[in-house]
Amino acid sequence: MKKQEFAVELEGVIGTIHTYTRNPFMMGYTKELKKAVKENDLDMIKIILDKVIGWYNEELDKIKSDEYVFNKNMHEKAYDILKEYRQSIQS
């Protein structure tokens, strides 16, 4: 995935995460990820992506089984976008 495509998808990814959690760490990560993408800070992008992907690794099964989460498919899409972009900037 190219940076431009990720930048286009980023608002949707962040919005999806924010529908599920107001965890202060995740709020900070998403804010800083948006800033890092805007500033083209690849090192910071990698650090934050690893943290957000790690969070999804722990939370996705809970999200999928939570009867109150209405947008399960959007979380799967957001998770896939994050992993795909992270893979494309592998170091």
N, C-alpha and C positions, 0 to 999 in steps of 0.2 A: 504494500500500500504506500502510495506517495504521500508526502507531507501535506500537500494541498488537499488531498482527499480526506486525510485524517482531520485536518483543520475544519473541513466542512462538517464532518460527523461529530466533532467534539462537543458541540452544544447539546446534541441529542444524547450523547453518552452521559454527560454531566447531569442533564435534566433527569435522565432515567435513574441515575444513582441517587439524586436528591429526592425522588419520589419514595425511596425506600428508607433512607437514613438521614439523620441530621447529626451523625457522629462527628464531633469536632475535628478529628483527624481527617476523615474523608472530606469534610468541607474545606479544610486547608489544602489537602492534596489536589482537589479539583480546581480550586482557585489558582494554586501555583502551577498546575499543569497548563491551564489556559494561558497564564503569563509566560511560561517557558516556551510554549508553541509560538506565541506571538513574537517573542524575542529570539526565536530560533536557538535556544540553549539546549543543545542535544544531550549534554551530560545530565542536566536537571530533568529533562524529559524522561530519560532512561530510568533515573532514580524513582521518579514519581510513578511511572508506568509499572515498575516492579512492585511498588507498594499497593497501588490500586488493583493490579492483577492478583496480588497476594490476598487482598481483602475479598475479592470475588471468589478466589479459591476456597476461602473459609465460609463464605456466605451464600454461594449460589444454590447449594442443596436446600438451605433454609428458605431461600426465596422461592424456589420451585415448589416446596411443600406448604408454604404459607397460604392459607385460604383467603387472606385479606389482600394479597398482592395481586393486582389486576393486570399487570403488564409483564408477566413472566417472560414472554417471548422477547420483549424489548431488552430485558436484562441479559438474556442469552446473546442477543445481537450486540449489545454494548460490550460484553465480555469478549466476544469474538473480534470486534473491531480493535479493542485494546491489545489483544494477543497478536493479531495480524500486524498491527503497526509496530509493536515491540519487536516482533520477529524481523521485520523489514529494516530495523535499525540496529540489529544484533551487533554486539561488540565482544 
